[in-house]
Amino acid sequence: MKITDSLLRSFKVARTYRLNSEKVNCVDYSSNGEHAVSSSDDDSIVLYDIQEGKPFSTLYSKKYGVDLIRFTQREVQTVVFSSNKLDDTIRYLSLTDNKFIRYFPGHTARVTALSMSPVDETFISSSLDKTIRIWDLRSPNCQGLTDPLGKPVCSFDPDGLVFAAGVESQAIKLYDIRAFDKGPFACFEARLNRVCDWTGLKFSDDGKLILICTNGGAVRILNAFSGSVLHTFSGYNNNKGIALEACFTPDSQFVMIGSEDGRVHVWSTESGMKVAVLDGKHPGPINTLQFNPRYMTFASACTNTSLWLPCVDDL
């Protein structure tokens, strides 16, 4: 099924789960699209079966807290996540027996991004300690460190060959993962004409676009090769400076973001026009939003987590 304007406008909430007492800070899908995992400020990790459309496991990280949770590429039963209590160590957890496989110490301030390589056991992390660290799931030792000269956020490209660093909310630097110690091979200025911080970077699945997420009332997409600004999307509520997560659809044709008033806004990456506003009846700001990489569904979350499906009758 092709993702179109009319299909996106037909999406409705299929299921809402009220499993968390505090905000859900992250949702991630497994690469095969069959599972989702969420982390929350209430220290819980919830694993969802997407085909069944229901949660089937809840774990807790009471001692360390949990944020920025990511499935590993290896299997859907393991995740890595950053800590929001005690320290800034990244942890590698088995979901089957709720045991830590490995710790990745090194960062000395809050981790701002975690990005898994799509091709191997590598992942990268950025932190308010102004470093980006490169890790291998098989070793607790940092495999490499780069100082991008400012507070960074980071993301791998879809081929796992390049990673991008958004630095001090004003520039994007591109690094070759095999030669990151030589410094960036490209640098683009991309400052927004408003006071806000960059809170995340994402590549589109076709590798042609970079999405800048912010805690202001706008997100922006750039040409990933030239750095030219293609569109700036605004017109959604975010008056409290919340780090609202935006995402691409898997076909790279649309950008979606939640808002303070619980609605989801959708724009075309080609025309820059808004094509849909969806009301999920969220009682609070939609902090995190992810489209499934394989199935026609997406998840949005405030303290509640909602799974959306297209309503074919509306087409």
C-alpha positions in Angstrom: 0.0 0.0 0.0 1.4 3.4 -1.0 1.5 6.2 1.5 -0.5 9.1 0.1 -2.0 12.3 1.5 -5.4 10.8 1.6 -4.2 7.6 3.3 -2.4 9.7 6.0 -5.6 11.7 6.6 -7.5 8.5 7.2 -5.4 7.3 10.1 -7.2 6.8 13.4 -6.2 5.6 16.8 -6.8 1.8 16.9 -5.6 1.2 20.5 -4.6 3.3 23.4 -2.6 2.0 26.4 -2.6 3.7 29.7 0.3 1.9 31.3 2.5 4.8 32.4 2.2 7.2 35.3 4.7 9.6 33.8 5.5 10.7 30.2 6.7 8.1 27.7 10.1 9.6 26.6 10.9 7.3 23.7 9.4 4.7 21.4 11.4 2.5 19.0 10.3 -0.2 16.5 12.3 -3.4 15.7 13.8 -3.4 12.2 11.2 -6.1 11.1 8.4 -3.9 12.4 6.9 -6.7 14.5 7.7 -5.2 17.9 7.9 -1.8 19.6 9.4 -0.8 22.9 8.8 2.3 25.0 10.7 3.9 27.8 9.1 6.2 30.4 10.1 8.7 33.1 8.3 6.3 35.5 11.4 3.9 34.9 9.3 1.4 33.0 10.1 -0.4 29.7 7.1 -1.8 27.8 7.5 -4.3 24.9 4.6 -4.4 22.4 3.6 -7.1 19.9 2.5 -5.1 16.9 0.8 -7.9 15.0 -1.2 -8.7 18.1 -1.6 -5.0 18.8 -0.9 -5.4 22.5 1.8 -5.1 25.2 3.2 -8.4 26.4 6.0 -7.4 28.8 6.8 -4.7 31.3 10.2 -4.3 33.0 11.6 -1.7 35.3 14.9 0.2 35.6 14.2 1.7 39.0 17.8 2.3 39.9 19.1 3.9 36.7 16.0 5.2 35.0 15.5 4.8 31.3 15.5 7.1 28.2 16.4 6.9 24.5 15.7 3.2 24.3 16.8 1.4 21.1 16.4 -2.1 19.8 19.8 -3.6 18.8 20.1 -4.9 15.2 20.9 -8.4 16.5 17.5 -9.4 17.8 14.2 -7.9 19.3 15.0 -9.3 22.7 17.8 -6.9 23.5 17.9 -3.1 23.8 20.3 -0.3 24.7 19.2 2.8 26.6 20.6 5.8 28.3 20.1 6.5 32.0 18.3 9.5 33.5 19.1 8.7 37.1 22.3 7.9 39.1 24.8 8.4 36.2 25.2 8.7 32.4 26.2 5.2 31.6 24.6 3.5 28.6 23.2 0.0 29.4 22.6 -3.1 27.2 19.7 -5.2 28.5 18.2 -8.6 27.7 14.4 -8.3 27.7 13.9 -12.0 28.0 15.5 -12.4 31.5 15.7 -8.7 32.5 19.5 -8.9 33.0 22.1 -6.4 31.9 24.5 -7.8 29.3 27.0 -4.9 29.3 27.5 -1.4 30.6 29.1 1.4 28.4 30.5 4.0 30.8 32.2 7.2 29.6 29.8 10.1 29.2 29.9 12.6 32.1 26.6 14.4 31.3 23.2 13.5 30.0 23.1 11.5 26.8 21.2 13.5 24.1 21.1 10.8 21.3 21.6 7.1 20.7 21.8 5.8 17.1 22.3 2.1 16.1 24.2 1.2 13.0 21.8 -0.5 10.5 24.6 -2.8 9.3 26.6 -4.1 12.3 27.1 -4.0 16.1 28.2 -0.4 16.2 26.2 2.4 17.8 26.9 6.1 18.5 25.9 8.4 21.4 26.1 12.1 21.9 26.1 13.9 25.3 26.0 17.3 26.9 29.6 16.6 27.8 30.2 17.8 24.2 31.4 14.5 22.9 30.2 11.8 20.5 31.3 8.3 21.3 31.4 5.2 19.1 30.7 1.8 20.7 30.6 -1.8 19.8 27.9 -4.0 21.5 30.5 -6.7 22.1 32.8 -4.5 24.1 32.3 -2.1 27.1 35.2 0.1 25.9 34.6 3.2 23.8 35.8 2.4 20.3 36.3 6.1 19.4 35.5 9.6 20.5 35.1 12.8 18.6 34.7 16.3 19.9 32.5 18.3 17.5 33.2 21.6 19.4 29.8 22.1 21.0 26.7 20.3 22.4 25.8 17.6 19.9 23.0 15.4 18.8 23.8 12.6 16.3 22.4 10.0 13.9 23.6 7.3 11.5 22.7 7.4 7.9 20.7 4.5 6.5 23.8 2.8 5.1 25.7 2.9 8.3 28.7 4.6 6.6 28.2 8.2 7.7 27.0 9.8 10.8 25.7 13.4 11.3 26.3 15.6 14.3 24.1 18.6 14.9 26.3 21.0 16.9 25.2 23.8 19.2 21.9 24.1 17.4 23.5 25.8 14.4 25.6 23.4 12.2 25.5 19.9 10.9 28.8 18.0 10.5 29.1 14.8 8.6 31.7 12.1 9.5 32.8 9.0 7.8 32.5 6.2 10.4 35.7 4.6 9.1 37.7 7.9 9.3 35.9 9.9 12.0 39.2 10.8 13.7 40.1 12.9 10.6 37.2 15.2 11.5 34.0 16.0 9.5 34.2 15.8 5.7 31.3 18.3 5.3 29.8 21.0 7.5 26.5 22.9 6.9 25.1 25.9 8.7 21.4 25.4 9.4 20.4 27.8 12.2 16.7 28.4 12.6 15.4 32.0 12.8 14.0 31.5 16.3 15.3 30.7 19.8 15.2 27.0 20.2 17.5 24.0 20.8 18.0 21.1 18.4 16.9 18.0 20.2 17.5 15.3 17.5 18.6 14.5 14.0 17.2 11.9 11.6 18.1 10.7 8.1 15.3 9.8 5.7 15.3 6.1 4.7 16.5 7.0 1.2 19.4 8.9 2.7 18.6 12.1 0.8 17.2 14.2 3.7 18.2 15.2 7.2 15.4 16.2 9.7 16.2 18.6 12.5 14.0 18.2 15.6 13.8 21.1 18.0 12.1 22.2 21.3 10.6 25.2 19.5 7.7 25.5 17.2 9.5 24.4 14.0 11.4 21.4 12.5 13.5 21.6 9.3 14.6 19.3 6.5 17.9 19.7 4.6 19.4 18.1 1.5 21.8 15.5 3.1 24.4 16.1 0.3 24.4 19.8 -0.2 23.1 21.0 3.2 20.6 23.3 1.6 17.5 24.0 3.6 14.5 22.5 1.8 11.6 23.2 4.1 10.9 24.5 7.6 7.7 23.1 9.1 5.8 25.1 11.7 2.2 25.8 12.7 1.9 23.3 15.6 1.6 24.0 19.3 4.8 24.0 21.4 4.7 27.0 23.7 6.4 25.3 26.6 9.7 24.4 24.8 9.1 20.6 24.9 11.5 18.3 22.9 8.8 17.0 20.6 10.1 14.2 18.4 9.4 14.2 14.6 9.9 11.4 12.2 9.9 10.5 8.5 7.5 8.0 7.0 9.4 5.0 5.6 9.0 6.2 2.0 10.8 9.5 2.9 7.8 11.4 1.4 6.4 12.9 4.6 7.4 14.3 8.0 5.2 13.9 11.1 5.3 15.5 14.5 3.2 15.5 17.6 2.2 18.7 19.4 1.5 20.2 22.8 -2.3 19.9 22.2 -2.1 16.1 21.4 -2.5 16.4 17.6 -0.2 14.9 14.9 0.8 17.2 12.0 2.0 15.8 8.7 3.8 17.6 5.8 5.0 16.6 2.4 8.8 16.6 2.1 8.5 17.4 -1.6 6.0 20.3 -1.6 6.5 21.4 2.0 2.7 21.6 2.3 0.8 20.4 5.4 -1.3 17.4 4.3 -3.0 16.2 7.5 -3.7 17.1 11.2 -4.8 14.0 13.2 -6.4 14.2 16.6 -5.4 11.3 18.8 -7.2 12.7 21.9 -3.9 12.7 23.8 -4.4 14.3 27.2 -0.9 15.8 27.1 1.9 16.7 24.7 3.0 14.0 22.2 6.6 13.7 23.2 7.5 10.8 20.9 6.3 9.7 17.5 7.5 6.8 15.3 6.2 5.3 12.1 6.6 1.5 11.7 9.4 0.6 9.2 7.5 -2.3 7.7 3.8 -2.0 8.5 1.2 0.7 7.9 1.0 1.9 11.5 2.6 4.4 13.8 2.8 5.1 17.5 2.4 8.3 19.4 2.9 8.8 23.1 2.3 11.3 25.9 1.8 9.4 29.2 -0.5 7.2 27.1 0.7 5.2 24.1 -1.5 5.1 21.0 -1.2 2.8 18.0 -2.7 4.2 14.8 -4.0 2.4 11.6 -5.5 3.8 8.4 -9.2 3.6 8.1 -9.8 2.2 4.6 -13.5 3.1 4.7 -12.4 6.8 4.7 -10.5 6.5 1.4 
